[in-house]
Amino acid sequence: MKIIMLGAPGAGKGTQAKMLADKYDIPHISTGDIFRANIKNGTELGTKAKEYMDKGLLVPDELTCDLVVDRIKQDDCAKGYILDGFPRTIPQAECLDNALNAMNDKIDYAVNVDVPDENIIKRMSGRRACVGCGATYHIVYNPTKEEGICDRCGKELILRDDDKPETVENRLNVYHEQTQPLIDYYNNKGVLQEVDGTKDMQEVFDAIVAVLEA
């Protein structure tokens, strides 16, 4: 089962991808992990990617695609895999399709975890991170015993810049501009499945499993 997870930042697709990977015993592949592994192992692709990242530039689509394709050719992907955070753009999706076609393979499902922007802004602006141990909480869904203080180490909690409403709004705008077209792309290919991401985490997971096993 070859699955692509789609959804805005903060929609919870990473959590769902991990749960699905555990259930179906297939790898959860995120581009961040691939970049880190290749850079750590000093591969040719990793060295090329690092040159861009060191300059604060985005890794080009073709190179990102090469890294992903290299990963999905590995033995542990024989039964399938879940791609999380790739593709992000239409050129990346086309590059992936071309590579899979050459392997006589294809994506089975593109699952879009659909959450309205206002829910995401509310969800992410409620996150708090500990300055000491890095533990994360949420003022509504996972509050600490004492407000503003980490349960684990007793240090103060902060709202990270990444989670501030204006930053989240910017990230959502970029998402809608670049990644939203992928929903139409996979819909046209007949592999798109949409689930309501505003529900409880387990309910979202059950809904995804239901469409995968329909």
BAFI-3210 file (N, C-alpha, C; in Angstrom, 3 decimals, decimal comma, padded with zeros to 6 digits):
// residues 214
n [1|2|3|4|5|6|7|8|9|10|11|12|13|14|15|16|17|18|19|20|21|22|23|24|25|26|27|28|29|30|31|32|33|34|35|36|37|38|39|40|41|42|43|44|45|46|47|48|49|50|51|52|53|54|55|56|57|58|59|60|61|62|63|64|65|66|67|68|69|70|71|72|73|74|75|76|77|78|79|80|81|82|83|84|85|86|87|88|89|90|91|92|93|94|95|96|97|98|99|100|101|102|103|104|105|106|107|108|109|110|111|112|113|114|115|116|117|118|119|120|121|122|123|124|125|126|127|128|129|130|131|132|133|134|135|136|137|138|139|140|141|142|143|144|145|146|147|148|149|150|151|152|153|154|155|156|157|158|159|160|161|162|163|164|165|166|167|168|169|170|171|172|173|174|175|176|177|178|179|180|181|182|183|184|185|186|187|188|189|190|191|192|193|194|195|196|197|198|199|200|201|202|203|204|205|206|207|208|209|210|211|212|213|214]
n.u [000,844|000,807|001,014|000,222|000,352|-001,627|-002,257|-002,729|-000,120|-000,056|-002,387|-002,305|-001,355|001,099|001,094|-000,991|000,158|002,259|000,784|-000,574|001,598|002,520|000,288|000,079|002,586|004,575|007,058|007,208|007,761|009,428|010,401|012,218|013,483|014,723|016,523|018,166|019,243|020,682|022,523|023,894|025,024|026,672|026,125|026,152|023,882|022,993|025,102|024,849|022,297|022,838|024,456|022,648|020,941|022,661|023,025|020,646|018,721|015,949|015,833|016,183|013,383|013,903|016,147|015,171|013,177|014,762|016,047|013,862|012,917|015,141|014,970|012,496|013,089|014,331|014,620|012,803|010,559|009,124|006,565|005,092|004,604|004,468|004,252|005,152|004,905|005,900|004,881|005,259|004,659|003,302|005,276|006,988|005,227|004,759|007,313|007,708|005,682|006,635|009,003|007,989|006,411|008,434|009,373|007,357|005,215|002,904|001,159|-001,165|-003,070|-003,930|-004,205|-006,090|-006,004|-008,332|-008,628|-010,091|-008,616|-008,987|-009,322|-006,830|-005,138|-006,072|-005,545|-002,720|-001,793|-002,321|-000,418|002,320|005,738|008,363|011,051|013,125|013,227|012,044|009,576|006,215|003,034|-000,535|-002,753|-005,450|-005,997|-004,004|-003,180|-000,878|-000,311|000,183|-000,352|001,564|003,898|006,227|005,302|007,152|009,834|009,632|010,333|009,723|007,025|006,761|005,334|006,151|007,847|007,169|004,591|003,047|000,141|000,380|002,591|001,711|-000,416|000,970|002,360|000,209|-000,802|001,267|001,078|-001,524|-001,085|001,008|000,713|-001,965|-002,926|-002,197|-004,207|-006,251|-004,803|-004,329|-006,933|-007,885|-006,502|-007,842|-007,208|-007,514|-008,486|-010,565|-010,584|-012,208|-010,430|-010,943|-011,938|-011,637|-008,400|-008,254|-010,659|-010,231|-008,160|-009,490|-011,300|-009,579|-008,479|-010,814|-011,353|-009,105|-009,427|-011,763]
n.v [-001,191|002,004|005,183|008,646|011,347|014,162|017,570|020,563|022,449|021,527|020,117|017,583|015,438|014,154|012,757|010,959|009,583|008,221|006,513|004,959|003,762|002,108|000,423|-000,897|-001,848|-000,639|001,601|004,958|007,732|010,701|013,757|015,341|013,493|011,894|013,704|014,277|011,703|011,084|013,178|012,739|010,251|010,936|010,665|010,922|012,275|013,402|015,136|016,982|018,029|019,211|021,358|023,211|023,556|024,604|027,131|028,201|027,754|026,343|022,860|021,763|020,616|018,341|017,113|016,583|014,769|012,712|011,848|010,862|008,828|007,162|006,330|004,908|002,728|000,982|-002,104|-002,317|-001,054|-002,669|-003,730|-001,488|002,047|005,185|008,422|011,484|014,846|015,031|014,602|018,215|020,033|020,484|019,956|018,241|016,106|015,201|014,422|012,327|010,551|009,948|008,633|006,430|005,240|004,376|002,335|000,638|001,071|002,620|005,267|004,387|005,614|008,996|010,704|013,203|015,142|017,055|020,226|023,220|026,516|028,310|026,603|025,382|027,538|028,212|025,809|025,561|027,928|027,491|025,827|025,035|025,201|023,749|025,545|024,312|021,269|020,823|019,635|019,384|021,002|021,681|024,368|023,846|021,136|019,558|020,414|021,789|020,883|023,052|026,316|027,457|026,243|023,604|020,213|018,225|019,172|021,570|024,025|027,186|027,656|028,408|030,224|029,202|030,861|029,746|028,892|031,100|033,083|034,814|033,737|031,151|031,716|032,728|030,405|028,817|030,229|029,874|027,131|026,827|028,027|026,533|023,752|023,022|022,697|020,058|018,496|018,631|017,495|014,798|014,039|014,107|011,948|009,946|008,867|010,224|010,598|012,018|013,080|014,166|016,235|017,560|016,136|013,988|012,527|009,677|009,098|010,274|008,665|006,168|006,771|007,112|004,536|003,181|004,141|003,204|000,515|-000,003]
n.w [000,000|-001,071|000,074|000,118|002,309|002,708|003,666|005,558|007,331|010,695|010,604|011,500|010,066|010,197|012,627|012,110|009,976|011,256|012,940|011,040|009,776|011,818|012,129|009,624|009,296|007,671|006,274|007,578|005,855|005,906|004,352|005,736|007,462|005,543|004,337|006,574|007,156|004,799|004,729|007,118|006,563|004,557|001,814|-001,808|-002,821|-000,436|000,193|-001,889|-001,276|001,193|000,512|-000,556|001,659|003,599|002,637|003,157|001,289|-000,583|-001,220|-004,526|-006,568|-008,208|-007,056|-004,484|-005,169|-006,248|-003,915|-002,441|-004,131|-004,152|-001,519|-001,438|-002,917|-001,304|000,601|002,786|001,930|000,318|000,796|000,838|001,702|003,516|002,508|003,835|003,760|001,273|-002,081|-002,332|-004,217|-007,573|-009,657|-008,168|-007,674|-010,264|-010,986|-009,166|-010,032|-012,615|-011,989|-010,575|-012,571|-014,260|-012,723|-012,948|-011,204|-008,827|-006,990|-004,482|-002,773|-002,010|000,813|002,164|004,963|006,138|007,431|008,518|008,093|010,295|012,463|012,572|013,169|015,702|017,020|016,794|017,924|020,512|021,433|023,621|024,545|026,465|027,875|029,049|028,916|026,491|026,203|024,928|025,122|025,259|025,661|025,782|024,928|026,081|028,800|031,296|034,763|036,429|035,383|032,656|033,497|033,170|033,486|033,634|034,119|035,449|034,431|032,633|030,220|026,738|023,934|020,873|018,136|015,671|016,139|016,490|015,744|013,425|012,085|011,577|009,891|007,657|006,872|006,187|004,020|002,147|001,917|000,740|-001,685|-002,884|-002,295|-002,184|-004,904|-005,366|-004,368|-006,256|-008,326|-007,510|-007,176|-009,793|-010,708|-009,531|-007,031|-004,687|-001,284|001,128|004,506|007,509|009,413|011,759|013,789|016,727|017,359|017,217|015,949|013,450|012,548|012,431|010,396|008,223|007,997|007,348|004,726|003,407|003,558|002,325]
ca.u [000,000|001,626|000,121|000,727|-000,453|-001,767|-002,926|-002,026|000,699|-000,887|-003,616|-002,140|-001,088|002,295|000,646|-001,762|001,100|002,962|-000,176|-000,816|002,823|002,510|-000,801|000,312|003,986|005,284|007,804|006,708|008,894|009,301|011,554|013,188|014,255|015,569|017,629|019,089|019,942|021,648|023,599|024,660|025,784|027,592|025,867|026,304|022,657|022,986|026,091|024,243|021,204|023,428|024,952|021,497|020,423|023,635|022,833|019,276|017,890|015,146|016,431|015,390|012,413|014,481|017,023|014,290|012,540|015,795|016,251|012,673|012,893|016,217|014,475|011,408|013,638|014,945|013,894|011,707|009,403|008,563|005,117|004,458|005,196|003,639|005,038|004,649|005,675|006,325|005,292|004,693|004,307|002,948|006,481|007,446|004,276|005,004|008,619|007,476|004,906|007,515|009,933|007,218|006,062|009,637|009,495|006,088|004,556|002,089|000,594|-002,512|-003,981|-003,484|-005,183|-006,067|-006,571|-008,893|-008,927|-010,167|-007,512|-009,209|-009,085|-005,383|-004,559|-006,450|-004,861|-001,277|-001,469|-002,493|000,725|003,350|006,937|009,189|012,385|014,124|013,366|011,471|008,261|005,177|001,706|-001,545|-003,515|-006,803|-006,046|-003,017|-002,643|-000,024|-000,985|000,286|-000,325|002,836|005,048|006,355|005,072|008,297|011,066|009,360|010,750|008,585|006,580|006,665|004,695|007,240|007,588|006,508|003,181|002,333|-000,898|000,798|003,491|000,861|-001,161|001,906|002,613|-001,013|-000,875|002,224|000,489|-002,639|-000,541|001,880|000,358|-003,394|-003,165|-001,991|-005,491|-006,881|-003,946|-004,595|-008,354|-007,983|-005,938|-008,763|-006,658|-007,691|-009,472|-010,579|-011,156|-012,421|-009,365|-011,307|-012,410|-010,678|-007,298|-008,601|-011,744|-009,601|-007,437|-010,489|-011,869|-008,569|-008,430|-012,046|-011,254|-008,039|-009,856|-013,105]
ca.v [000,000|003,217|006,260|010,015|012,116|015,586|018,330|021,793|022,336|021,556|019,324|016,308|014,338|013,419|011,826|009,909|008,785|007,313|005,493|004,065|002,985|001,055|-000,534|-001,701|-002,286|-000,100|002,774|006,340|008,436|012,163|014,301|015,806|012,320|011,463|014,664|014,087|010,411|011,159|014,108|012,046|009,154|011,504|010,170|011,939|013,085|014,149|016,226|017,995|018,667|020,022|022,613|024,134|023,841|025,469|028,505|028,600|027,625|025,121|021,822|021,719|019,520|017,134|016,481|016,041|013,593|011,660|011,341|010,081|007,608|006,328|005,742|003,938|001,534|000,119|-003,355|-002,208|-000,441|-003,654|-003,890|-000,172|003,131|006,384|009,638|012,585|016,054|014,960|015,839|019,490|020,845|019,702|019,382|017,095|015,005|014,678|013,761|011,059|009,690|009,492|007,641|005,224|004,627|003,684|001,130|-000,072|001,200|003,844|005,593|003,811|006,580|010,280|010,978|014,605|015,404|018,379|021,032|024,644|027,351|028,893|025,538|025,172|028,694|028,042|024,613|025,778|029,040|026,986|024,982|025,625|024,361|023,992|026,084|023,419|019,915|020,764|018,971|020,247|020,923|022,527|024,985|023,264|019,675|018,849|021,466|021,393|020,954|024,461|027,095|028,060|025,540|022,236|019,123|017,315|019,707|022,761|025,272|027,904|027,304|029,561|030,068|029,304|031,742|028,911|028,656|032,373|033,152|035,430|032,782|030,047|032,242|032,772|029,020|028,340|030,884|029,166|025,804|026,922|028,418|025,511|022,348|022,806|022,134|018,601|017,849|018,474|016,599|013,403|013,808|013,795|010,609|008,985|008,221|011,098|010,299|013,126|012,799|015,344|016,267|018,332|015,197|013,402|011,858|008,277|009,100|010,570|007,443|005,159|007,185|006,827|003,081|002,775|004,384|002,368|-000,892|-000,088]
ca.w [000,000|-001,201|000,502|000,316|003,263|002,397|004,726|005,916|008,543|011,899|010,420|012,210|009,133|010,644|013,675|011,440|009,181|012,182|013,389|009,903|009,568|012,852|011,858|008,419|009,330|006,510|006,732|007,524|005,238|005,807|003,626|006,737|007,896|004,412|004,234|007,716|007,025|003,699|005,123|008,169|005,947|003,579|000,453|-002,870|-002,818|000,831|000,078|-002,763|-000,527|002,269|-000,086|-000,627|003,006|004,290|002,141|003,493|000,084|-000,693|-002,056|-005,766|-006,704|-008,817|-006,069|-003,441|-005,765|-006,320|-002,552|-002,072|-004,965|-003,610|-000,251|-001,632|-003,579|-000,294|000,857|003,767|001,266|-000,621|001,058|000,756|002,494|003,664|002,276|004,648|003,445|-000,131|-002,760|-001,866|-005,396|-008,777|-010,284|-007,371|-007,890|-011,617|-010,917|-008,455|-010,931|-013,695|-011,414|-010,266|-013,860|-014,746|-011,889|-013,141|-009,901|-008,718|-005,674|-004,317|-002,135|-001,471|001,878|002,596|006,295|005,878|008,625|008,156|008,584|011,631|013,453|012,674|013,881|017,114|017,519|016,918|018,832|021,878|021,807|024,466|024,616|027,651|027,547|029,640|028,343|025,144|026,197|024,365|025,731|024,622|026,767|025,828|024,752|026,903|029,666|032,420|036,073|036,835|034,143|032,244|034,083|032,659|034,442|033,677|034,723|036,252|033,764|032,048|028,870|025,825|022,623|019,898|016,983|014,651|016,488|016,629|014,705|012,154|011,408|011,099|008,727|006,523|006,443|005,534|002,705|001,290|001,671|-000,211|-002,983|-003,478|-002,067|-002,451|-006,237|-005,349|-004,076|-007,576|-009,119|-007,134|-007,430|-011,222|-010,917|-008,937|-005,823|-003,520|-000,246|002,081|005,827|008,352|010,405|012,956|014,813|017,660|016,655|016,957|014,947|012,152|012,185|012,043|009,106|007,192|007,845|006,662|003,275|002,861|003,544|001,709]
c.u [000,888|000,726|000,879|-000,213|-000,440|-002,487|-002,082|-001,124|-000,196|-002,166|-003,525|-001,789|000,131|001,952|-000,096|-000,843|001,833|002,043|-000,453|000,393|002,902|001,474|-000,464|001,757|004,725|005,985|007,033|007,886|008,619|010,566|012,633|014,091|015,220|016,778|018,664|019,910|021,018|022,817|024,515|025,555|026,715|027,393|026,027|025,092|022,590|023,924|025,531|023,154|021,755|023,933|023,833|021,052|021,353|023,508|021,436|018,331|017,062|015,877|015,574|014,510|013,058|015,349|016,203|013,640|013,528|016,020|015,089|012,651|013,968|015,745|013,427|011,857|014,234|014,005|012,695|010,453|008,692|007,048|004,352|005,146|004,187|004,543|004,376|005,509|006,261|005,271|004,601|004,189|003,950|004,207|007,031|006,548|004,514|006,314|008,479|006,729|005,780|008,473|009,209|006,809|007,229|009,880|008,253|005,262|003,712|001,649|-000,829|-003,515|-003,241|-004,562|-005,030|-006,776|-007,033|-009,287|-008,994|-009,040|-007,737|-008,992|-007,587|-004,726|-004,838|-005,659|-003,381|-000,929|-001,704|-001,353|001,695|004,525|007,761|010,576|013,485|014,286|012,736|010,119|007,214|003,818|000,727|-002,457|-004,934|-006,752|-005,085|-002,366|-001,722|-000,818|-000,991|000,483|001,054|004,079|005,053|006,149|006,340|009,490|010,867|009,808|009,531|008,272|006,475|005,839|005,806|006,846|006,809|005,008|002,387|001,342|-000,427|001,721|002,685|000,091|-000,276|002,151|001,393|-001,166|000,047|001,662|-000,605|-002,142|000,174|001,279|-001,097|-003,657|-002,968|-003,295|-006,244|-006,121|-004,277|-006,076|-008,563|-007,433|-006,811|-008,249|-006,875|-008,784|-009,410|-011,200|-011,249|-011,413|-009,701|-011,733|-011,276|-009,656|-007,647|-009,709|-011,192|-008,885|-008,402|-011,086|-010,895|-008,512|-009,641|-011,939|-010,162|-008,506|-011,237|-013,100]
c.v [001,252|004,438|007,588|010,702|013,580|016,275|019,529|021,568|022,458|020,754|017,965|015,146|013,510|012,371|010,660|008,995|007,781|006,174|004,474|003,173|001,831|-000,016|-001,471|-002,194|-001,906|001,193|004,089|007,186|009,929|012,703|014,776|014,666|011,863|012,389|014,399|012,805|010,476|012,077|013,435|010,968|009,626|010,989|011,309|012,868|013,964|015,343|017,356|018,765|019,630|021,364|023,655|024,551|024,775|026,926|029,026|028,531|026,347|024,130|021,707|020,466|018,224|016,374|015,864|014,749|012,422|011,016|010,440|008,758|006,629|005,606|004,662|002,694|000,563|-001,024|-003,201|-001,572|-001,411|-003,805|-002,580|000,831|004,265|007,595|010,807|013,816|016,048|014,175|017,073|020,345|019,921|019,150|018,174|015,879|014,360|013,901|012,382|010,076|009,110|008,407|006,331|004,488|003,817|002,386|000,241|-000,092|002,469|004,053|005,033|004,832|007,871|010,690|012,421|014,744|016,863|019,087|022,500|025,462|027,850|027,870|025,338|026,302|028,581|026,897|024,903|026,919|028,652|026,095|025,755|024,655|024,750|024,476|025,161|022,113|019,768|020,068|019,933|019,954|021,728|023,059|024,425|021,738|018,907|019,840|020,905|021,529|022,392|025,292|027,696|027,378|024,085|021,195|018,308|017,902|021,014|024,084|025,922|027,432|028,564|029,194|030,270|030,221|031,012|028,797|029,954|032,534|033,725|034,497|031,646|030,487|032,279|031,377|028,458|028,952|030,195|027,796|025,875|027,231|027,249|024,117|022,037|022,229|020,613|017,855|017,612|017,448|015,130|013,040|013,397|012,409|009,520|008,300|009,050|010,580|011,439|012,680|014,102|015,328|017,033|017,403|014,754|012,558|010,405|008,160|009,360|009,312|006,358|005,470|006,884|005,320|002,577|003,000|003,510|000,924|-001,077|-001,041]
c.w [000,000|-000,993|000,580|001,295|002,860|003,544|005,094|007,127|009,767|011,778|011,111|011,304|009,542|011,693|013,045|010,629|010,060|012,626|012,281|009,643|010,568|012,524|010,694|008,296|008,040|006,950|006,579|007,050|005,175|005,155|004,597|007,193|006,801|004,271|005,328|007,559|005,943|004,030|006,148|007,556|004,835|002,163|-000,553|-002,904|-001,568|000,793|-000,780|-002,011|000,524|001,734|-000,163|000,773|003,782|003,866|002,462|002,306|000,152|-001,587|-003,324|-005,859|-007,184|-007,821|-004,931|-003,923|-005,836|-004,950|-002,121|-002,839|-004,492|-002,340|-000,500|-002,405|-002,562|000,104|001,778|003,168|000,317|-000,458|000,915|001,657|002,587|003,503|003,005|004,371|002,042|-000,892|-002,175|-003,026|-006,565|-009,468|-009,510|-007,600|-009,255|-011,673|-010,255|-009,357|-012,047|-013,198|-011,115|-011,542|-014,414|-013,979|-012,030|-011,846|-009,885|-007,270|-005,605|-003,772|-001,809|-000,465|002,344|003,941|006,284|007,177|008,201|008,805|010,009|012,750|013,677|013,455|015,376|017,758|017,777|017,867|020,292|022,340|022,701|024,568|025,839|027,232|028,075|028,885|026,971|025,064|025,637|024,989|024,877|025,723|026,885|025,875|025,654|027,865|030,765|033,717|036,583|035,567|033,869|032,778|033,608|033,759|034,672|034,435|035,495|035,655|033,100|030,628|028,025|024,600|021,599|018,739|015,896|014,862|016,659|015,476|013,375|011,356|010,804|009,850|007,480|005,968|005,714|004,139|001,695|000,921|000,595|-001,624|-003,670|-003,445|-002,358|-003,857|-006,309|-005,107|-005,386|-008,423|-008,810|-007,283|-008,897|-011,547|-010,292|-007,682|-004,556|-002,587|000,772|003,399|006,621|009,495|011,673|014,101|015,731|016,868|016,276|015,899|013,541|011,648|011,695|010,665|007,970|006,921|007,064|005,149|002,639|002,692|002,910|000,520]
res [m|k|i|i|m|l|g|a|p|g|a|g|k|g|t|q|a|k|m|l|a|d|k|y|d|i|p|h|i|s|t|g|d|i|f|r|a|n|i|k|n|g|t|e|l|g|t|k|a|k|e|y|m|d|k|g|l|l|v|p|d|e|l|t|c|d|l|v|v|d|r|i|k|q|d|d|c|a|k|g|y|i|l|d|g|f|p|r|t|i|p|q|a|e|c|l|d|n|a|l|n|a|m|n|d|k|i|d|y|a|v|n|v|d|v|p|d|e|n|i|i|k|r|m|s|g|r|r|a|c|v|g|c|g|a|t|y|h|i|v|y|n|p|t|k|e|e|g|i|c|d|r|c|g|k|e|l|i|l|r|d|d|d|k|p|e|t|v|e|n|r|l|n|v|y|h|e|q|t|q|p|l|i|d|y|y|n|n|k|g|v|l|q|e|v|d|g|t|k|d|m|q|e|v|f|d|a|i|v|a|v|l|e|a]
***
